[in-house]
Amino acid sequence: MTDKCPAPSHASLVWFRRDLRCFDHAALYAALKQSQTVFCVFIFDKTILDHLPEHDRRVQFIHQSIVELAHELEKLGGSLIVRYGHAEQEIPRLAAQLQVDTVFVNHDYEPQAVLRDDAIRHHLGQLNCHFLSFKDQVIFEKDEVLTLSNTPFSIFTPYKNAWLKKFLAEGSDFYATPYPIERYAKHLSAHTDRQIPDVQQMGFTTSEHSALPLQGGMSAGNELFKDFLSRIHHYEVARNFPAIKGPSYLSVHLRFGTVSIRHLVREAINCTRTSASMQGAQIWLSELIWRDFYFMILHHHPRVVGHSFKPDYDAIQWESGTSAETSFAAWCQGRTGYPLVDAAMLQLNQTGYMHNRLRMVTACFLIKDLGIDWRWGERYFALHLNDFDLSANNGGWQWAASTGCDAQPYFRIFNPVTQSEKFDPDGKFIRRYLPQLSRLDNKQIHAPWKLSSTILKQAEISLGHNYPAPIVDHDTARKRTLERYAVVKKPSKKMAP
Ligand SMILES: Cc1cc2nc3c(=O)[nH]c(=O)nc-3n(C[C@H](O)[C@H](O)[C@H](O)COP(=O)(O)OP(=O)(O)OC[C@H]3O[C@@H](n4cnc5c(N)ncnc54)[C@H](O)[C@@H]3O)c2cc1C
């Protein structure tokens, strides 16, 4: 399952990146098994941090996770060296200082990370130090699940079927077997440098008043998962309604590796064997397979960063200029006049989380109601989502834009009012973020502009003052979108020359 070390290592360094845990960890296990002495490091990487806003909840999440990781490594007899600098300089420098012969990491599939790792591998090579990378954050990666003609899948359902077939063929635990860190933990070395820079020292503010408590670290991830397992039986239905506690909320923990994907998959498979939780667990497992799918797509098609998966779709002309910028700003700030869209954007802005159904609704609204380039929305989500993951975010946006590998057809255009009536029928979610609409009844709340002035007055709503009038008419926008996408319409057989 893992890469092989060229020779037993005398001293090695494990570099933690998006795998902030010390249990069931591929690179840590390989290092401990093959080395006499193992040091551990985490770099607060300026190359990444310098581009983040001062108030970024993810930095605090990472910090909490690092503090706990350091503590847990100490309990195992080791320690965590934490540096604030550029990884490309810090890792080779530390490798030389500690005189290690090997640096162990887990694979990172993002194109920038691949370039960074190549550069570090090269620097380390000049120091006669190996750089070994392991699969850890997915069950299957790269070419491990292929079509019968040995090509990468681009459609999810056959990929999922092949994924499940391969997974179950070896017995249900083979590909999800945990790495038993404790077995070789005696090789951990306790370094004297235990300073952890605080969030403010690195130029970030901390968020005390977040509407959604976001707790970093392995123990918080484990608590969330335990809570979710008690509700997994109704995931199938509950996951669609943003006002209720339906999904797992584990995405940020998956993003930073404070939970282990193997552990999650093992438990999900176990739940599929119990009739009460079978359906919910099967669907949740599918979501985890979507995650593997998008990592695989990014690996094989790094051009999806910035380009449509289907090249023809790059010919679409999006709205531009001041009016596009104005409507984009209204979308970002939750001022479109469509309550579900606005409440969803406020959820994102206030908590860093957005429910999956709402990610689809808001993305579709930006692209197909406002005619704005999906890449603008992708960038906004990347900046604001706690769980931002390049592969899943790009996959989600390209799905909504119909430009992606297994995307919704371009003529499928969500109606934001119908979505609201269906998935927030009591307006409970809308009221949470838009209290100014709370006096409207459950039917009225989805489209306030359709109400008479008397009803609006009774509900103390003044459109354009305490809540916006809609910035676009959905039916008109729908027609414009169909015209916009005409450039990618395949000619029918009859019309073809
Ligand atoms: C426009 C758009 C942008 C998105 N951006 C991201 C992103 O940056 N990061 C991210 O993790 N997910 C993203 N998603 C997918 C999905 O919305 C989130 O994973 C989910 O809402 C996270 O909440 P949860 O952990 O409670 O999910 P659950 O419903 O509990 O799902 C469990 C896990 O499965 C994975 N998952 C679920 N749905 C998907 C999916 N469609 N694609 C890939 N993995 C999935 C996630 O890791 C998630 O934590 C995006 C979806 C859309 C439509």
The ligand as a MOL file (V3000), in Angstrom:
LIG
                    3D

  0  0  0     0  0            999 V3000
M  V30 BEGIN CTAB
M  V30 COUNTS 53 58 0 0 0
M  V30 BEGIN ATOM
M  V30 1 C -20.0310 24.4980 -5.4580 0
M  V30 2 C -19.5370 23.4590 -4.4720 0
M  V30 3 C -18.3160 23.6700 -3.8260 0
M  V30 4 C -17.8320 22.7100 -2.9120 0
M  V30 5 N -16.6190 22.9250 -2.2900 0
M  V30 6 C -16.1230 21.9870 -1.4470 0
M  V30 7 C -14.8640 22.1710 -0.8220 0
M  V30 8 O -14.1380 23.1500 -1.0480 0
M  V30 9 N -14.4510 21.2170 0.0670 0
M  V30 10 C -15.1910 20.1050 0.3340 0
M  V30 11 O -14.7720 19.2750 1.1520 0
M  V30 12 N -16.3620 19.8920 -0.2820 0
M  V30 13 C -16.8620 20.7930 -1.1500 0
M  V30 14 N -18.0790 20.5810 -1.7330 0
M  V30 15 C -18.7870 19.3120 -1.5010 0
M  V30 16 C -19.7780 19.3170 -0.3140 0
M  V30 17 O -20.6390 20.3990 -0.4100 0
M  V30 18 C -19.0720 19.3410 1.0410 0
M  V30 19 O -18.1020 18.3390 1.0980 0
M  V30 20 C -20.0640 19.0990 2.1890 0
M  V30 21 O -21.0730 20.0640 2.1610 0
M  V30 22 C -19.3190 19.1610 3.5000 0
M  V30 23 O -20.1900 18.9820 4.5660 0
M  V30 24 P -20.1840 17.6400 5.4470 0
M  V30 25 O -18.7990 17.3160 5.8830 0
M  V30 26 O -21.1930 17.8230 6.4870 0
M  V30 27 O -20.6150 16.5790 4.3510 0
M  V30 28 P -21.2470 15.1190 4.4490 0
M  V30 29 O -22.5330 15.1650 3.7390 0
M  V30 30 O -21.2280 14.5810 5.8200 0
M  V30 31 O -20.2580 14.2820 3.5160 0
M  V30 32 C -19.1210 13.5770 4.0550 0
M  V30 33 C -17.8760 13.9600 3.3340 0
M  V30 34 O -17.9200 13.5330 1.9740 0
M  V30 35 C -17.1910 14.4490 1.1620 0
M  V30 36 N -18.1010 15.0040 0.1660 0
M  V30 37 C -19.4280 15.1950 0.2850 0
M  V30 38 N -19.9400 15.6750 -0.8690 0
M  V30 39 C -18.8970 15.8000 -1.7140 0
M  V30 40 C -18.7600 16.2400 -3.0500 0
M  V30 41 N -19.8080 16.6400 -3.7790 0
M  V30 42 N -17.5340 16.2590 -3.5910 0
M  V30 43 C -16.4530 15.8280 -2.8990 0
M  V30 44 N -16.5150 15.3980 -1.6430 0
M  V30 45 C -17.7150 15.3710 -1.0580 0
M  V30 46 C -16.6890 15.5570 2.0710 0
M  V30 47 O -15.3580 15.2540 2.4200 0
M  V30 48 C -17.6310 15.4390 3.2690 0
M  V30 49 O -17.0520 15.8970 4.4610 0
M  V30 50 C -18.5840 21.5310 -2.6560 0
M  V30 51 C -19.8110 21.3490 -3.3300 0
M  V30 52 C -20.2690 22.2950 -4.2110 0
M  V30 53 C -21.5900 22.0620 -4.9040 0
M  V30 END ATOM
M  V30 BEGIN BOND
M  V30 1 1 1 2
M  V30 2 1 2 3
M  V30 3 2 2 52
M  V30 4 2 3 4
M  V30 5 1 4 5
M  V30 6 1 4 50
M  V30 7 2 5 6
M  V30 8 1 6 7
M  V30 9 1 6 13
M  V30 10 2 7 8
M  V30 11 1 7 9
M  V30 12 1 9 10
M  V30 13 2 10 11
M  V30 14 1 10 12
M  V30 15 2 12 13
M  V30 16 1 13 14
M  V30 17 1 14 15
M  V30 18 1 14 50
M  V30 19 1 15 16
M  V30 20 1 16 17
M  V30 21 1 16 18
M  V30 22 1 18 19
M  V30 23 1 18 20
M  V30 24 1 20 21
M  V30 25 1 20 22
M  V30 26 1 22 23
M  V30 27 1 23 24
M  V30 28 2 24 25
M  V30 29 1 24 26
M  V30 30 1 24 27
M  V30 31 1 27 28
M  V30 32 2 28 29
M  V30 33 1 28 30
M  V30 34 1 28 31
M  V30 35 1 31 32
M  V30 36 1 32 33
M  V30 37 1 33 34
M  V30 38 1 33 48
M  V30 39 1 34 35
M  V30 40 1 35 36
M  V30 41 1 35 46
M  V30 42 1 36 37
M  V30 43 1 36 45
M  V30 44 2 37 38
M  V30 45 1 38 39
M  V30 46 1 39 40
M  V30 47 2 39 45
M  V30 48 1 40 41
M  V30 49 2 40 42
M  V30 50 1 42 43
M  V30 51 2 43 44
M  V30 52 1 44 45
M  V30 53 1 46 47
M  V30 54 1 46 48
M  V30 55 1 48 49
M  V30 56 2 50 51
M  V30 57 1 51 52
M  V30 58 1 52 53
M  V30 END BOND
M  V30 END CTAB
M  END
